[in-house]
Amino acid sequence: MQIIKATIADVAELTQLVNSGYRGESSKKGWTTEAHLLDGIRIDEMAMIKYFQDPYITILKYLDNGGKIIGCVYLEVKSEKLYLGMLTVSPLAQANGIGRQLLHQAEIVATELNCKSIYMTVIKSRKELIAWYERRGYHATGEILPFHEGTRFGVPKEEIQLAVFEKEV
């Protein structure tokens, strides 16, 4: 098992992983599903391709022993901070420390890039997910953002707000 930088050749596999981790029936096999909150897909291949064309964005992938991508995380440098998003672990591989390892590697990347902190947005109603991030040193900044509707993020079934969390590195 290893964590390395993803490449554009990984687009199809990453897109499938992210959508299976967040939406649809397959996501319900894990604890990080958003299927009860959002319809539609989380990301499409065109959006994923655009990420690889942006020099400020890095996607890390977690490979199992067979070379299959079973986890990933999106990292984007924004001034002196690193934005973390799309932290995904295959629903069948969750609760094995993979998310924690990806988060730790993101913190190493932030340090290497001279970022002072990592921040993210989390759906405010996702109490179990918020508690998971808090146990890893992230804290709510108090900033609340609206959810951005669209194909990229899905169609909300109810009003959704995003809470901003941050950790100094």
N, C-alpha and C positions, 0 to 999 in steps of 0.2 A: 504494500500500500504506500502511496506517495501523493504529495501535493505539489503540483507544478503549474506553470502558466499555461492556460488554454490557448489554442490557436484557431484561426478561422476554419481550419479543417474539422474542428469540433462542433461547429454550429448546429448541425442536425441533432447530434447526441445531446448537447447541452439544452437545446430547445425542448426536446422530448423530456429530459430529466426535470427541468423547471416546471413544465406544465403538469407532469405527473405528480410532482411534489406539492403543488398548490391547488390544483383544480381537478374536478372529475372524480369518478369512483376510485381510481387508483390512489388518489391523495388521501382518501379516508382510511387507508391502511396505516397511516402514520399520524402523529399528533400535531403536525404543523399545517394541516389542511386549511384552506380558506373557502372550500366548496360550499359551506353553509352561509358564507357572507357574499360571495361573488360568483357570477356566471361568466362564461366565456373563458378564453385562454389567458394565461399570464403573460406570454410573450410569443412572438412569431419569429420565423427565421430572418426576415428582413431587419427587424429591430436588433436581433442578435448580431447580424453582420455589421450593422452600423456601430455597435460597440467596439468591434475589432478594428474599425477604421479611425477611432478616436485615440490619439496618443495619451490622453489623460486617464483612459480606462484600461483596467487589467481584470481579467477573469481568471481566477485560480480554479483548478479542477482537482478533485480527489479521485485517484484511481484505485480500484480494488486490485487484488493479486493477478487477476486475469486481464488487466488493462482497461476495464470498463469504467466509465465515469459514473460514480455514484454520489458525488457531491460537488458543489461549486459555490463560489461567492464572487460577487461583482464589487470592484473597488474603483473609485473615481477620485482623483486628486482635485480638490476645490480649495484653492489658496493654501493655507497652512493646515487644512483638515483633510481627512480621507473619508469619503462617503462610502458606507458599506450597505449593500443591498443584495437581494436575490440569493440570500444564503439558503441553499437547498441541499437536502440529503434525501436520497431515494427513500420513499416510505417504507420499503422493506429492509432498509439498513439503519433506520433511525434508532436512537437510544443506545448507540454503540460508541459514542464519543467523537463521531466524525464532524459534527457541527462545531463542537468545542475545538477540535484541531484546526478546522478552517478559520475559525475566529482568531485563534492564537497566531496562525500564519498571517492573517490580515494585519494583526498588530505588529508583527515583524516587518511586513512590507511598509506600514505606516512609518515606522522608525527609520527604515532605510531611505524613505522618501522625505525625511525631515518634517513629517507632519506632526503637529502637536497633539492632535486628538483624532479619534474616529467617531463619526456620528452616523445615525440611521433613523429611519422612520418606521414605526411599528403601529399596526392597527390598534387603536386605543382600547378596544373591547377585548383584545387577546391577552387576558390576564396571565395565563400560564406561560405564554411566550415572553411577555414582559418580565415575569419573575425569573425566567431562564436567563435573560440578558442581565438582569440586576445581579444575579448570583455570579456573573462574570465581570462585575465591576462597572457596568453601564448604568447611568442614572438619567432620569427624566430631566430635561432642561426646562420644562414648563411650556415650551412652544407646542402649539397644536396647529396642524395644517389640514386643509381640505383634501379629500381623496380626489385624484384626477381620473375621471372616467375615460374610457376608450379601450380599443382593442388590446393595447399593450398591457393594461392592468386588469381588465375585465369590467363587468357590469355589476354594480352593487345591488344587492337584494334589500338593503336597508341603508340608512345614512351611516357613512363611515368617516371617521376622523383619524388622522395619523398623529401620534405622539413622537416627538423627537427625543432620542436618547444619545448620550455621548460618554466617551471615556477618554481620559488623557493617557497618552502613551509616553 
